[in-house]
Amino acid sequence: MSGSRKLEPQTPLSAQVFQILLSLIDSDMHGYALIQDIRERTRGEISLTASTLYAATKRLLAAGWIDEIDYDSPPPDHDDRRRYYRISAAGRAAARGEALRLERLTAMAREKRLLGTLRTQPKGSR
């Protein structure tokens, strides 16, 4: 993900990158808070290590999808050792593009009756 990348529907984001962007949609976070948020939100399905998070945030920063925050007046729980991140407009667009791609894929699975509607289960799914 070097440099800004044009969003293309057929270019999926990695699960880790998508989850980092989702975590930053509502608020700025530091690295450890990102790890915790993703683990909680995915109910442990995605559990990032510090090295995975570091590599992903480095790529996201280079792509311009997130920004590192330098606080003029830091929040009360600010720790100078932590790096804080904020999603950029490009990152928000990338996350939205991925969500739309996933929505299209889910619609295809429903058309093929692989998945039921939101209210029903597919036949034989017990």
N, C-alpha and C positions, 0 to 999 in steps of 0.2 A: 504494500500500500504506500509506495513512495510517491509523494506529490499528491495533489488533489486528483481524485479519480472521478470520472464521469459515472453517474449511476446508470447501470444497465440492469434491467429486470432479470436477465439470465445469469448475472454474476452474484451468487449468494454470499452473504457475509458469514463468517464463522460464527458458531454459536456463542463463543466467548466475546467476540467483538459486539455482536448484537445485544448481548446481555449487559455489557458495559454501557453501551449507548442507552439502553432502556433504563438502567439505574440512574443515569445522569439527566434523564428527561425532566424530572421533578425538582431536583436539587443538586447543588454542587457536593462533591464527596472527595474524601481522601482515599488512598489505595485500600487500606484495610477495611474501611466502610463499604467500598465496592465489593470486596470479596465476601463480606458478611451479607450484604443485601442480595447478591446473586445467589448465594447458597440458600438463604431463607426463601427468596421468591421462587426458586426452582425446586424447592423442597429437597435440596441436596443432589439433584440431577446434574447440576454443573457446580463444581467446586474448584475455583481457581487457586493455583499456587501463586506465591509472590512472584516467582520468575515468569510465569505465564502472564500475569497481570502486567508486570513491568514491560515485557516484550510487546504486548498488545497496546498499552498506553503509549509506548514509544512510536509505534506505527500510526496510531490514531492522531497523535500530536503532529507527526510529519505530514499526514494527509490533510491536516487542518480540520478534522472532525471533532476534536476536543481541544481545549485550551487549558494550560496550567494557570492557576489563579495566584496573583500576588495581591494579597489583601492590604489595603491602606489602613483599614481598621478591622483587624481580624475578629472573628466570632469568639465568644468567651471560652469555648473549649479548644481553641486553636493550639496546635502544637507545631513549633517551627521545624521539627524533624519530618513532618508529614508533607506530602505533595498533594495539593488540592486541584481537582479537575472540574471543568464545566463543559457541557456539550455546546458546540457551535451550530450555526444555522446549517452548515453543510453536513454536520453529524446528525442533526435532527432530520434532514432530508434523506440521508442514507438509511437511518433507522426506519423512517416511514416507507421508503422504497422496499426495504426488506420485509416489513410487515405486510405490505400490499402483495409482494411476491408470495409470501407464505399463505396469505388469504386465497390467492388464486390457486395455489397447489391444493389447499384444503377443499376448495370448491370442486376441483377435478376429482379428488378422492370421494367426495360425496356423490358426484355424478356417476361414478363407477360403483356406487354403493359399498365402497370400502369403509366409509364412515356413515353413520346415520345422520339425521338432522340433529340439531341441537337438543331436541326434546326426545328423540328416540335412539335406540341402539341398533346397529346393523344386525341383520339376521345371523344367527350363529355366533354372537359375540359374548356368550356367557362363559 
